[in-house]
Amino acid sequence: MRVVKVSTKYKISINLVAWIIGVVLFIPLLALVMTSVRPFAEIVNGWWNLHNAHFTLINYRQVWDAGFWRYILNSLLIATFATILPILIAGMAAYGFTSFSFPIKTLLFLTLVAIQVVPQQAVIVPLLKLFRDLHMYNQYYGIILVHSTFALPWTIFFLRNFFKAIPKDYEEAAKIDGLSDVGIYFRIILPIALPAVISVAVVQFIFVWQDLFFALTLLRPDKWPVSAGVTTFISRYNPNWGQLTAAGTLSIVVPILVYVLLQKYYMRGVAGGIKG
């Protein structure tokens, strides 16, 4: 196997570009946090101006006392179930596409791939009518089902690619030992594909957490998640940037923790999915 040598100049250039991109992406986050921990009278002169700076958590206390914690609980409820449900269904569907043959297998898979390009805005009118007729408007299970439905095409596509990379020898050996197809999936395939499943879970959780479109159109304010709850601190004529940025900072804590805690599995799953 031929080994490609990478020059030191190339490594330095790649690292330099990566650091520049990282710093550029970090500046908005720094601005968000710095604005949230300083009084409004100071940040009007620029969050970067640290002359006579006073740091305080009063903005966070006011946001929390205003009921922002309810939005966080709503997001946790919606995002958790809207992550678990599609993964349970998509995993079994992806296994079916890789291990079984049936007449419309290719057509059905191509249909799933095509559905991925359908934008959310294209279905919102009939979706609202359906929600009204089925009394699902402003219900947690309604928006959970919507997020799960939109997640199925891409999760099936991703997991199918990962499952295809798993050697068939494992399945054949399990069948010889007397395992059923269901047993093979849950006891052999699923443990091997755990990094891919966690990768899908991380992406889906963060996607649902930051969704604003469905939150505003399918729920009333009492059941809004954090993405919509942040908008309650926006004022046209007298914006309180301290409270707004404090709410924004609180809204990104959970997704960051999820990614940091699961990044090892996430990277392994993405690499395996791309390779597959």
C-alpha positions in Angstrom: 0.0 0.0 0.0 1.4 3.3 -1.0 1.9 5.8 1.8 1.3 9.5 0.9 3.7 11.8 2.6 2.3 15.1 3.8 4.7 18.1 3.9 5.1 20.1 7.0 4.1 23.3 5.1 0.8 21.6 4.1 0.1 20.6 7.7 0.8 24.1 9.0 -1.4 25.6 6.3 -4.4 23.3 7.1 -4.0 24.0 10.9 -3.8 27.7 10.3 -7.0 27.7 8.2 -8.8 25.6 10.7 -7.8 27.9 13.6 -8.9 31.0 11.6 -12.3 29.3 10.9 -12.6 28.3 14.5 -11.9 31.8 15.8 -14.3 33.4 13.4 -17.1 31.0 14.5 -16.2 31.5 18.2 -16.6 35.3 18.1 -20.4 35.3 17.8 -20.6 32.9 20.8 -18.2 35.1 22.8 -20.4 38.1 22.0 -23.5 36.3 23.1 -22.0 35.3 26.4 -20.3 38.7 27.1 -23.6 40.5 26.4 -25.6 38.3 28.7 -23.3 38.9 31.7 -23.1 42.7 31.6 -25.6 45.4 32.4 -27.5 47.0 29.4 -25.9 50.4 30.0 -22.5 48.9 29.3 -23.2 46.8 26.2 -24.7 49.7 24.3 -21.1 50.9 23.8 -20.1 47.5 22.4 -19.7 44.1 24.1 -16.0 44.2 23.3 -15.5 47.4 25.3 -14.2 46.1 28.7 -13.4 49.5 30.2 -15.1 49.6 33.7 -16.8 46.4 32.9 -19.1 44.9 35.5 -20.1 41.2 35.3 -23.4 40.0 36.7 -25.9 37.1 36.4 -28.9 39.3 36.9 -30.0 38.8 33.3 -30.0 35.0 33.8 -32.0 35.4 37.0 -34.6 37.6 35.3 -34.9 35.2 32.4 -35.3 32.2 34.7 -37.8 34.0 36.9 -39.8 34.9 33.7 -40.5 31.2 33.2 -37.8 30.4 30.6 -37.3 27.1 32.4 -40.7 25.9 31.1 -39.4 26.3 27.5 -36.4 24.2 28.4 -38.6 21.5 29.8 -40.8 21.6 26.7 -37.8 21.3 24.5 -36.4 18.3 26.5 -39.7 16.5 26.2 -40.2 17.2 22.5 -36.6 16.6 21.4 -36.2 13.4 23.4 -39.2 11.6 22.1 -38.8 13.0 18.6 -35.3 11.5 18.6 -36.1 8.1 20.1 -39.2 7.4 17.9 -37.6 7.8 14.5 -34.5 5.9 15.5 -36.5 2.9 16.6 -38.4 2.9 13.3 -35.5 3.9 11.0 -33.2 1.3 12.4 -35.5 -1.6 11.6 -36.3 -0.1 8.2 -32.7 0.3 7.3 -31.9 -3.2 8.4 -34.8 -4.4 6.2 -33.3 -2.6 3.2 -29.9 -4.2 3.7 -30.9 -7.7 4.6 -34.1 -8.5 2.8 -35.3 -8.6 -0.8 -38.8 -7.6 -1.9 -40.3 -6.4 -5.2 -40.4 -2.6 -4.7 -37.3 -2.4 -2.6 -35.3 -0.1 -4.9 -38.4 2.1 -5.8 -39.3 2.5 -2.1 -35.7 3.5 -1.2 -35.5 6.0 -4.1 -38.9 7.4 -2.9 -37.4 7.9 0.6 -34.4 9.7 -0.8 -36.7 12.0 -2.9 -38.8 12.9 0.1 -35.8 14.4 1.7 -35.9 17.4 -0.7 -39.5 18.3 0.3 -39.3 21.6 2.4 -41.3 22.0 5.6 -43.1 25.0 4.2 -44.6 23.0 1.3 -46.7 20.9 3.6 -47.6 23.3 6.4 -51.1 24.2 5.1 -52.4 20.6 4.7 -50.6 19.7 7.9 -52.4 22.4 9.8 -55.8 21.2 8.4 -54.9 17.7 9.4 -54.0 18.8 12.9 -57.3 20.7 13.3 -59.4 17.7 12.1 -57.5 15.3 14.4 -57.4 17.7 17.3 -53.6 17.5 17.4 -52.9 21.2 17.4 -51.0 22.4 20.4 -50.3 18.8 21.5 -46.9 17.5 22.3 -47.5 14.2 20.5 -48.5 16.1 17.4 -45.2 18.0 16.9 -43.3 14.9 18.0 -44.9 12.9 15.2 -44.2 15.7 12.7 -40.5 15.8 13.6 -40.3 12.0 13.6 -41.9 11.8 10.1 -39.5 14.4 8.7 -36.5 12.5 10.3 -37.3 9.1 8.9 -36.0 9.5 5.3 -32.6 10.8 6.2 -32.1 8.5 9.2 -33.0 5.4 7.1 -30.6 6.6 4.4 -27.8 7.2 6.9 -28.3 3.9 8.9 -28.6 1.9 5.7 -25.2 3.0 4.5 -23.7 2.0 7.9 -25.5 -1.4 8.0 -24.2 -2.1 4.5 -20.6 -1.9 5.7 -21.2 -4.6 8.4 -19.9 -8.0 7.1 -22.7 -10.5 6.4 -20.6 -13.1 8.2 -22.1 -11.9 11.5 -25.7 -12.5 10.4 -24.9 -15.9 8.9 -23.2 -17.0 12.0 -26.1 -15.8 14.1 -28.6 -17.6 11.9 -26.6 -20.8 12.3 -26.9 -20.4 16.1 -30.6 -20.1 15.7 -31.2 -16.4 16.1 -34.3 -15.0 14.4 -34.1 -11.8 12.3 -35.4 -9.7 15.2 -32.8 -11.3 17.5 -30.0 -10.7 14.9 -31.0 -7.0 14.6 -31.2 -6.3 18.4 -28.4 -8.5 19.6 -25.9 -8.3 16.7 -26.5 -5.4 14.3 -27.6 -2.8 16.7 -24.7 -3.1 19.1 -22.2 -2.9 16.2 -24.0 0.1 14.7 -24.2 1.9 18.1 -21.9 4.8 16.9 -24.1 5.4 13.9 -27.2 5.3 16.0 -25.7 7.8 18.4 -24.7 10.0 15.5 -28.2 10.1 14.2 -29.5 10.7 17.7 -27.2 13.7 18.2 -28.1 15.3 14.8 -31.8 14.7 15.3 -31.9 16.0 18.9 -30.1 19.2 17.9 -32.3 19.7 14.8 -35.5 19.3 16.9 -34.1 21.5 19.7 -33.4 24.4 17.3 -36.5 24.1 15.2 -38.6 27.3 15.1 -40.9 26.8 12.2 -43.0 23.9 13.5 -42.9 25.3 17.0 -44.5 28.6 16.0 -47.1 27.1 13.7 -48.1 23.9 15.6 -48.0 25.0 19.2 -49.3 27.9 21.4 -47.0 29.9 23.7 -47.7 27.7 26.7 -46.1 24.7 25.0 -43.3 26.5 23.1 -39.8 25.0 23.1 -36.7 27.2 23.8 -36.3 28.2 20.1 -39.7 29.9 20.2 -39.4 31.0 23.8 -36.4 33.1 23.0 -38.6 35.3 20.8 -40.6 36.4 23.8 -37.7 38.6 24.9 -37.6 40.4 21.6 -39.1 43.9 21.7 -39.4 46.2 18.7 -39.0 49.5 20.5 -37.1 48.7 23.7 -35.1 45.6 23.3 -33.3 44.2 26.4 -30.2 42.8 24.9 -29.0 41.4 28.2 -32.1 39.2 28.7 -32.3 38.2 25.1 -28.7 37.0 25.0 -29.1 35.3 28.4 -32.0 33.4 27.0 -30.0 32.6 23.8 -27.1 31.3 25.9 -29.4 29.1 28.0 -31.0 27.7 24.9 -27.6 26.4 23.5 -26.3 24.8 26.7 -28.1 21.5 26.3 -27.2 20.9 22.6 -23.5 21.7 23.4 -23.5 19.3 26.3 -25.1 16.6 24.2 -22.5 17.0 21.5 -19.5 17.2 23.9 -20.6 14.1 25.8 -21.2 12.1 22.7 -18.7 13.5 20.2 -16.5 10.4 20.2 -19.4 8.2 19.1 -20.6 10.9 16.8 -17.4 11.1 14.8 -17.1 7.3 14.6 -20.7 7.1 13.3 -20.3 9.8 10.7 -17.0 8.2 9.5 -18.7 4.9 9.2 -21.8 6.3 7.5 -19.7 8.1 4.9 -17.5 5.0 4.3 -20.6 2.8 3.9 
